[in-house]
Structure formats: C-alpha cells, structure tokens
C-alpha cells in the first residue's frame, strides 16, 4: 500500500493510483481525536465511540482527500450478504430514510460521483472494487461469515446484473485484515467453509501444536474474484495483518468489540 498523507494516517492502493477518476483510501489508527480503544482515527459511529469524536475524525478524512466527498456513506453491518446500491432512491431520501436503508448492509455499490462508499472493519476483510469500463465502484465487508456465504461473489453478480460488469474490467483491492497465521478457528467454522465448497487444502492450515485450523480469508476472497473472471494481475492484496499490527490498525480480537474500526472508502470523482 502507498501513503496518502505524510503522517500515514491514510493509505491507498498502488493498483488504483493510475486511475484519475477514482479516489480511495484505508485509514489507520493514527491522526484522529478518539480515545481509549477508539484511539485515534475511528470514523464509525456504531461501536460506542463519542459522536463528536467520530464527526471530527470524518472531517479529518474528508479534508485529506483530493476531492471532498458529498457524503461518507457508512452502513450498519451485520455480517450478512446484503448489498445496497446508492442511487437516486438513496439520494432523494431523507436523513432518516437514508439511515434506515443502511441498516443490515455489508456491501455498497454506486456509480454516483462524489459519494464515497465505505466499509468498517477490525480484522474482517475490506474489499474495494472498480469496474473501469462502466464505471461503477463497490465496497465489501467480508468477515468469515460473509466470506463463507460468498458476499463478494454476490456483490459482483449484482454489479453484473445492474450495470453489466465484466470480470475482465474489474480492479480489486483486498485490504488489511486478519491473516492466516492469526485466524485460528473452531471445527464448526472449518466445516462451514468445507460445506460451502471452498478448497480447504488451499484456504486452510492445520496447526498440530494447537490442534486448531487456521483460515486464509484473503485467499478465500481472492478465489471469488478469480472465479468471476477478474485477472490475477488486477487484484492487489495489502498483506497487512490487523491482529499482529494492532498498534497501527484496529483489531477487535485484540481490543474487543467496543473499539475503533478501520474505514475503507472508494469514490468516483
């Protein structure tokens, strides 16, 4: 990943840097005003942080972007597979109506310029998509539940149905999240992936010293991209483990649920 600010509070993806009509970012823990487990650049209002701190942190993010967004669109995620299209229906809704539409949403899709669609994570995998032909962007929250239920593939299918997205035109970024070595799971999680048809010899590893399986969520989501026809050369993986680098990135396994979240956003200029 590449720094977007001198203090590295916001990072970007090298693979998208050559597309001038796209603005995207991933926040770190640094450069904000939140305290405690939310320290310091937490932009997500759903985990117990002070509302004023969240508002100021969002202002910091917006002011650091080359073009200030009309809105940071941040859904209330529930580890499901619902993808919401940000279109005229959303834009014409009241503030309360918009808030209601964002409930229970784990992926956002839009072709509306100036609206930065965002995903909040702290060990789960954030994925940003750009259909360079149409153009359309998407932001996907893929924890293990979303991954095992193919949220990424479902989002891509929706992009194809609604906008004609072809995998060959997609640029994909798999962001900071928990790594294979850190993501120890119980047998029930391993079985859920196996029963969903994932190649377990490719996405999992047995640790004889702990008698536990580990799952590679980066690999499981990368497979969904490749299966959709996205060329391997058009996929960038951050390879940043939030669990091991918790001082730089929020990790719910380290800090608990009542803690900050990384914000990953993408916008058509």
N, C-alpha and C positions, 0 to 999 in steps of 0.2 A: 504494500500500500504506500501511497505518497502523502506527505503532509500538505494540508490545505492552508494551515496557519503556521506562523513561526514558532508558536508555543506548542504545536502538535495537539491542540485540543480537538481538532477535526482532521480526519484523514479522508483520502479519496482513493479511487481505483485507477490504476495506470491504464487499464484497457479502455476506459471511458474518457480518458483525458483528451483524446484526439477528436471527440465529437463536440463541436462548439454549441450545439443546440441542447446539450444535456448539462444539468448541474446535479451532482450527487455528493454525499458525504456520509461519514460514520463518526459519531462523537466518541471521545474517550472520557475518562473520569475527571479530566483537568479543565480548568478555566471557567468554572461556574461559581455559584454562591451557596449551593445547598450544603448542609452539614450532616455529620454523623455518617450513617450507612448510605446516605444520598450524596455524599461529597464526591465531586462538587458540581459537575455539569449534568444534572438529571433534568430532562425535559418532559418526563412522563408524569401525568397527574394522577395515575391510578394506583399508586403503591404507598400512599401515605405521606408524601413529602408536602412541605408547606406550599400553598398555592402561589404565594408571591415569589418564592424562590424559583418555582417552575416557570412562572411568567418571565422573570428576569433572565433565566437561562435560555429560554426560547428566543428572547430578543438578542441575546449574545450570538446564538447560532445564526439567526436570520441576518444579522448585521455582518457576519463573517463570510457570507456567501456573495458571489459576484453579482447576483441579481436577487434582491429581497423578494421572497415568496409572497403571494397574496394571502396564503394560509399554509401553516403546517398541519396537514391532515393526519391525525394520530388516532387510530381505532382502539377500542377496548377489546383486547384479545382474550380468547378463551381456549386456546389450543384446539380449535376446531379447524374446519376447512372452508369456511365461507369467505368468498372473495367479493368485494364490493367495487362496482365501477363508479368512479367520481365523474359524473356527467351533469347535464343540465338539471336533472331531478335533484341532485345533491346541491348544486349551486343555487337553485331557486328556493331551497328550503329555508326555514327559519333556523336560528341558532339551536333551538330546542329540537327541531326536526333533524338537523344535521347530527346532533349528539345522539339521537335515537337511532339513526341509520348506522352509526359507527359502533353500536353495541354488538358484541359477539362476532366481530370481524377479524380475520387473521391474514388477509391479503387485500391489497388495494390495487386498482388498475385505473389509469386515466390517459387521455390524450389532450386534456385541457392544459394549455400553457400557464405557467405561473403558480400552479397548485402543487406544492411539494408533498407527495405521499410518503408516509413514514411508517416504520415498524420499530417497536420497542423490544429489546432483548437483554438478557443477562445470563448467558450460557446457551440459550436456544440459538438457532442459526438464522441470521437475516440474509435474505437473498434479494438483490435488485436486478430487474430485467429491463432491457431496452430493445424494442423492435425498431430497428433503424430504417426500415422501409416505409412503415405506415404513417407516422411514428406513434408508438404507444410505450408507456412505461408501467412497471408494476413493482410492488414491494411485498415480500412474502415473509411471514413469520413461521419458521419450521422448527419447532421443538421436536422431541421424539414422537409425540402423539400426532402432530401434523405431518411429520415425515412418513411415519408408518401408514398413514391414511392418504399419502400422495397429494398433499396440498399443493406442492409445486407443479406437479403434472396437471392437476385440476385447474390451477390458475392459468397455465399455458393453454390448456384446452379452451378456457373461456376467452382468452385473448384471440385464439384462432377463430372461434365461433363468432365473436362480436366484431373483430377487426381484420380477420384474415391473416393473422400472424403465422409465419412460416419459420420453423426452427432454424433454417439456414441464415435468417436475418436477425436472430436474437443474440445480443451481447448479455452475458450473465455474470454476476458478481456474488460469490459466496463469502459472507463476511465473518467477522470474529465470533467465535462460539466455542463450546466445549469440544475438546479433541478426543480422539480415540483413546489415548492413554489415560485421560482423566474421567471419561464417561463410563463408569462401572455401573452395570445394570443387573437386575434380578432376572431369574429364569423366565418370568412372565413377560418381560419386555423383549427378551431374546425370541421367545416363541411368537410374540405378536409380529415381529419383523419376518420371521420364517414363514408364518401362515399368510402373510401379505405378499409373499413371493419374492422377497429380496434374496439375492445370492449371499448367504451367510458367510461363506468362505472368503468373500470379498469385503464385506462391510463389518465383520466382527472378528474378535480375537479372544481366545480363552487364556486367562491368566492362572497358571497352575498354583502359584504361590497363594492366591486369594480364593481360588475356586470360583471365580466370577468371570462372566463375559463382559467385554467392552464393545461398544457400538461406535462406528465411524459415521456420524451424521453428515459430515462433509461429503463422504463418498456416496452415501445413500441418496443425497440430493443431486449430486453430480450425475449419477446414473439416470435420474429422471430427466435431466437436461439432455443428456446424450440420446436417451430413448425418444425424445421429442424431435430429435434431428439437429440439436444445437452442436456445431462443430467444437471439438475439444479445444481448439485454439481460441475460441471465442468465450471461454469460461475462465475467469480469474478467481482463485481461492486465496483468501487472505492468509490462511495458515497461522492464525493467531488464536491461541487457546485462552479463553477468558478465565478459566479456572486457575490456570498456572500464572497468568499475568493479571491477577485481580487488583493489583495496585494501580494498573493503568486502565483496566476495563471492568465494568460491573460484573459480578458473578453471584447469582442467587445461591448457589451451593456454598459459597464462602460466606456471604453476608446475610443470607436469609431472604425471604420473600419481601419483607419490609425494607427494601433498599432501592438504590437507583437503577436506571436502565440505560443501556446504550441506545442512541437514536440513529437509525439508518434511514436516509431520505433520498429521493430522486425526483427530479422535476424537469419538465420540458420548458425551456426558456421561451 
